[in-house]
Amino acid sequence: MNKKYSEKAFQVLTYSTSLFTIIALLAIIYSLFKEGLPLFNKVPIFDFLFGCNWYPTNVEPEFGAWTLIVGSLSVTIGALLIGIPLGLGSAIFISEVAGNCLKEIVKPIIELLAGIPSVVYGLFGMSFLAPQIRNWLNLDTGLNIFSASVILGIMIVPIVASMSEDALSSVPKSLREAALALGSTKMECIFLVIIPAAKRGILGSIMLGVGRAIGETMVVLMVAGGSAQIPQGVFSSVRPLTSTIAAEMGETVIGSLHYQSLYALAILLFLITFFSNLITEFFILKRERK
């Protein structure tokens, strides 16, 4: 009887924790849309999405988020161009190349990067990397897309490397042995057999990296430059969505148009992340059906 009750209690506990997670997600979504949607009663959604002027405190305020969207996307794409090769390369090295002793050393070092607070990354980028880039390239400022992308790229390396390494390690050993037995080289075995077999986990790690990069606040606030403009190149200063919310939320009056516009920016961030994950899942499922 005690065993029966303990089993029932365990089921109730697991159901409750799952339900709590769903409720928390719905509460976050509700709070975002409740505070952000009223903005569009006074500001047309097209002007908000594609307007290029973000002047929420002017006498006649303008709420054009396009420059902020482009800033977020440019920094995120730059981070992925740096972080994905480094992370995936590290995962391949740990899983397929390194010996057991070297693997036990390298993997914890890479994962240690995930434990460093983002404000420390921001300080490193602002006080060391940005001045070096400014001096090396004779720029007016080192606080730009390139500097922010480098720091964000380093930040997503542990996510991509750890999850990709787990996915690569889970590929059955028989696939490796079969490929090598058929005359494949080590490199051919990795790129033609192992990586395709682990593509779901690798894509999942990349999507987590995208979420981390596009949602990061402190680094872009400190290193991206803070100029609300359409970038003219990789060395332009930009102001992403997250840094705008963080920098301006403390100055706003609750319930004002400015306040609602910042929540509308948060809705944009949520939708970008949601649809990027949705598209990836659709792509994976479509490939698996084939």
Residue pairs with C-beta under 8 A, 6 or more apart in sequence:
29 270
32 263
32 266
32 267
32 270
33 267
35 259
35 260
35 263
36 260
36 261
36 263
36 264
36 265
36 266
36 267
37 264
37 267
38 260
39 48
39 63
39 257
39 260
39 261
39 263
39 264
40 48
40 264
42 257
43 63
43 257
43 261
47 63
47 64
48 63
48 64
48 65
48 261
48 264
49 65
49 66
49 69
49 268
50 64
50 66
51 62
51 63
51 64
51 65
51 66
52 64
52 66
52 67
52 230
53 62
53 64
53 67
54 62
54 63
54 64
54 65
54 67
54 68
54 228
54 239
54 244
55 61
55 62
56 62
56 63
56 248
56 257
56 258
56 261
57 251
57 258
61 257
61 258
63 257
63 261
63 264
65 241
65 261
65 264
65 265
65 268
66 230
67 228
67 229
67 230
67 238
67 239
68 228
68 239
68 240
68 241
68 244
68 265
69 241
69 268
70 230
70 231
70 238
71 145
71 224
71 228
71 231
71 238
71 239
71 240
71 241
72 214
72 220
72 240
72 241
72 242
72 269
72 272
73 214
74 145
74 231
74 238
75 145
75 148
75 149
75 152
75 213
75 220
75 224
75 238
75 240
76 152
76 210
76 213
76 214
77 149
78 145
78 146
78 148
78 149
78 150
78 152
78 153
78 234
79 148
79 149
79 152
79 153
79 155
79 156
79 209
79 213
80 153
80 156
80 206
80 209
80 210
80 213
81 149
81 153
82 149
82 150
82 152
82 153
82 154
83 152
83 153
83 154
83 155
83 156
83 157
83 160
83 209
83 213
84 156
84 160
84 206
84 209
86 153
86 154
86 157
86 160
86 161
87 156
87 157
87 158
87 159
87 160
87 161
87 164
87 205
87 209
88 160
88 161
88 164
88 202
90 106
90 110
90 157
90 161
90 165
91 160
91 161
91 162
91 164
91 165
91 167
91 168
91 202
92 164
92 168
92 190
92 195
93 106
94 103
94 106
94 107
94 110
94 161
94 165
95 165
95 168
95 169
96 168
96 186
96 190
96 194
98 106
107 162
107 165
110 157
110 158
110 161
110 162
111 158
111 161
111 162
112 158
113 154
113 155
113 157
113 158
114 158
114 159
114 162
118 155
118 216
118 217
118 218
118 219
119 218
119 222
121 151
121 154
121 155
121 218
121 219
122 151
122 218
122 219
122 221
122 222
122 223
123 222
124 151
125 147
125 148
125 150
125 151
125 219
125 222
125 223
126 143
126 222
126 223
129 142
129 147
129 150
129 151
129 223
130 141
130 142
130 143
130 144
130 147
130 223
131 142
132 142
133 139
133 142
133 144
133 146
133 147
134 140
134 141
134 142
135 142
137 235
139 235
141 225
141 237
143 223
143 224
143 225
143 226
143 237
144 224
144 225
144 234
144 235
144 236
144 237
144 238
145 224
145 225
145 231
145 233
145 234
145 235
145 236
145 237
145 238
146 234
146 235
147 223
147 224
148 219
148 220
148 223
148 224
148 225
148 238
149 234
151 219
151 223
152 212
152 213
152 216
152 219
152 220
155 212
155 213
155 216
155 219
156 209
156 212
156 213
159 205
159 208
159 209
159 212
160 205
160 206
160 208
160 209
161 205
162 205
163 201
163 202
163 204
163 205
163 208
164 198
164 201
164 202
164 205
166 201
167 198
167 200
167 201
167 202
167 204
167 205
168 194
168 195
168 198
168 201
168 202
170 198
170 201
171 193
171 194
171 197
171 198
172 197
175 193
175 194
175 197
176 189
176 193
176 194
179 188
179 189
179 192
179 193
180 186
180 189
184 192
184 193
195 202
199 284
199 287
200 284
200 288
203 280
203 283
203 284
204 280
207 276
207 277
207 280
210 273
210 276
211 273
211 276
211 277
214 242
214 269
214 272
214 273
215 242
215 269
215 273
216 242
217 242
217 243
217 245
217 246
218 246
220 240
220 242
220 243
221 242
221 243
221 246
221 247
224 237
224 238
224 239
224 240
224 243
225 236
225 237
225 238
225 239
226 237
226 239
226 243
226 247
227 236
227 237
227 238
227 239
228 238
228 239
228 244
229 236
229 237
229 238
229 239
231 237
231 238
241 265
241 266
241 268
241 269
242 269
244 262
244 265
245 262
245 265
245 266
248 258
248 262
249 259
249 262
251 258
252 258
252 259
252 262
253 259
